[in-house]
């Protein structure tokens, strides 16, 4: 039995392409894998707090030295990390905002990149100071974009800080098996958008089918 963590980062409701595509992905997955389980988190409508000074103090202090106040400061992060580590597969809806990820998703990332939990810090190992701790996982990322041309070789490739960032930060924790599903041309609408949605659905069908 496999456990999925399904996360949406868009603040939109029915108008969100990334929400619609992750929902379709998870529904099709559940139809094909009846015994698998899903945890859902909606960062777009229920954002997590940003890291603050108390959080930093708690995260970089030995647990046996934390005060009750510092335990409170790190509590949400611990819950999010536990939830993240419990999953085998991740299905993320992360639209592109101003060439990168929404601030709500960045806040989530800052909560789960934790020394001793998702990455190890070994300063005496000069060859490899940081070691990933989240291994043997699979991730699917649905990304909605207003335009096209952000792919390698595209006219906006240099403006794409979204995909490289997610590959870097999740790879830093150990997740390197990452597949992107792109819905493009939202600003244009019409046939361009319709074709992109069709392509995304075809890709989702193929991906889910490959795990059947």
C-alpha positions in Angstrom: 0.0 0.0 0.0 1.3 3.4 -1.0 0.6 6.7 0.7 0.2 9.9 -1.3 0.6 13.5 0.0 -1.5 15.8 -2.2 -0.8 19.5 -1.8 -2.3 22.5 -3.6 -0.7 25.9 -3.4 -3.0 28.0 -5.6 -5.3 30.5 -3.8 -7.8 30.1 -6.7 -10.8 27.8 -6.4 -12.6 26.5 -9.5 -10.5 28.8 -11.7 -7.2 27.0 -10.7 -5.8 24.8 -13.4 -3.2 23.3 -11.0 -5.9 22.4 -8.5 -8.1 20.8 -11.2 -5.2 18.8 -12.6 -3.9 17.5 -9.2 -7.5 16.5 -8.3 -7.8 14.6 -11.5 -4.4 13.0 -11.0 -5.3 11.8 -7.5 -8.7 10.6 -8.4 -7.4 8.5 -11.3 -4.6 7.2 -9.0 -7.1 6.1 -6.4 -9.2 4.4 -9.1 -6.2 2.4 -10.2 -4.8 1.8 -6.7 -7.7 1.1 -4.5 -5.7 0.3 -1.4 -3.5 3.4 -1.5 -4.2 6.3 0.9 -4.1 10.1 0.5 -3.4 13.0 2.8 -4.5 16.4 1.5 -3.1 19.8 2.4 -4.4 23.1 1.0 -1.6 25.7 1.3 -3.5 28.2 -0.9 -6.4 28.5 1.4 -4.7 27.4 4.7 -1.2 28.8 4.5 1.4 27.8 7.0 3.3 30.5 9.0 6.6 31.9 7.9 9.8 31.1 9.8 10.5 33.5 12.6 13.2 34.1 15.1 11.7 31.6 17.6 11.5 29.0 14.9 15.1 29.4 14.0 16.2 29.1 17.7 14.2 25.9 18.1 15.3 24.3 14.9 18.9 24.7 15.6 18.8 23.8 19.3 19.1 20.3 20.8 15.5 19.1 21.7 16.4 18.5 25.3 17.4 22.2 25.6 14.2 23.7 24.2 11.9 25.7 26.4 8.1 25.2 26.2 7.9 28.4 24.1 10.5 27.0 21.6 8.6 23.7 21.4 5.5 25.7 20.5 7.5 27.6 17.9 8.5 24.4 16.1 5.3 22.5 16.6 3.7 23.1 13.2 7.0 22.4 11.5 7.3 19.0 13.2 3.7 18.1 12.1 4.5 19.1 8.5 7.8 17.2 8.5 6.1 14.1 9.9 3.4 14.4 7.3 5.9 14.8 4.5 8.1 11.9 5.6 5.1 9.6 5.9 4.4 9.9 2.2 5.8 7.6 -0.6 4.5 9.8 -3.5 3.9 13.5 -3.7 1.4 15.2 -6.0 1.9 18.9 -5.8 0.0 21.7 -7.5 2.4 24.7 -7.6 1.6 27.4 -10.1 4.2 29.8 -11.4 3.9 33.3 -9.8 6.3 35.9 -11.2 8.7 33.3 -12.5 8.9 31.3 -9.3 6.7 29.6 -6.7 3.9 31.2 -4.7 5.0 32.7 -1.3 2.7 30.2 0.5 4.6 27.3 -1.0 8.0 28.9 -0.1 6.8 29.2 3.5 6.0 25.5 3.4 9.4 24.6 2.0 11.1 26.6 4.8 9.0 24.7 7.4 10.1 21.2 6.1 13.8 21.7 5.2 15.0 20.8 8.6 18.5 19.8 9.8 18.3 16.4 11.4 14.9 15.7 9.9 15.0 16.0 6.1 18.7 16.8 5.6 21.8 16.0 7.7 24.5 18.5 8.4 27.9 16.9 9.0 30.6 19.7 9.0 33.5 17.2 9.5 32.7 15.5 6.2 34.4 18.1 4.0 33.5 16.2 0.8 29.7 16.2 1.6 28.6 18.5 4.4 24.9 18.1 3.7 23.3 14.7 3.2 19.7 14.1 2.1 17.5 12.1 4.4 14.3 11.8 2.3 15.1 8.9 0.0 13.2 6.5 -2.4 10.3 8.9 -3.0 8.5 9.9 -6.2 7.1 13.4 -6.9 4.7 14.8 -9.5 4.4 18.6 -9.8 1.5 20.2 -11.7 2.6 23.7 -12.7 0.2 26.3 -14.3 1.9 29.1 -16.2 0.4 32.2 -17.9 2.5 31.8 -21.0 4.7 29.1 -22.7 8.3 29.1 -23.7 9.8 28.4 -20.2 11.1 25.0 -21.1 14.8 24.4 -21.9 15.6 26.2 -25.2 12.4 28.3 -25.0 12.4 32.1 -25.3 11.7 32.5 -21.5 14.0 29.7 -20.3 16.2 32.2 -18.3 13.1 33.6 -16.5 12.1 30.2 -15.2 13.2 30.1 -11.5 10.3 27.8 -10.7 11.3 24.4 -12.0 15.0 24.8 -11.2 14.2 25.9 -7.6 11.9 22.9 -6.9 14.4 20.5 -8.4 17.2 22.0 -6.3 15.3 22.2 -3.0 13.7 18.7 -3.1 16.9 17.2 -4.5 18.7 18.7 -1.5 16.4 16.6 0.7 16.9 13.6 -1.5 13.9 13.6 -3.8 15.3 13.4 -7.3 12.6 11.4 -9.1 10.5 14.4 -10.1 8.1 14.7 -13.0 6.5 18.1 -14.1 3.1 18.4 -15.7 2.7 21.8 -17.2 -0.5 23.7 -18.0 0.4 26.7 -20.1 -1.1 29.7 -21.9 -3.6 30.7 -19.2 -3.2 34.3 -20.1 -4.2 33.6 -23.7 -7.1 31.2 -23.0 -8.9 29.8 -26.1 -7.4 27.0 -28.1 -3.9 27.4 -26.8 -5.0 26.8 -23.2 -7.4 24.0 -24.2 -4.6 22.2 -26.1 -2.3 22.5 -23.1 -4.9 21.1 -20.7 -5.5 18.2 -23.1 -1.8 17.5 -23.2 -1.6 17.6 -19.4 -4.5 15.2 -19.1 -2.9 12.8 -21.6 0.4 13.0 -19.6 -1.5 12.3 -16.3 -3.2 9.2 -17.9 0.1 7.9 -19.1 1.9 8.5 -15.7 -0.9 6.9 -13.7 -1.1 4.0 -16.1 2.6 3.4 -15.9 2.2 2.7 -12.1 -0.7 0.3 -12.5 
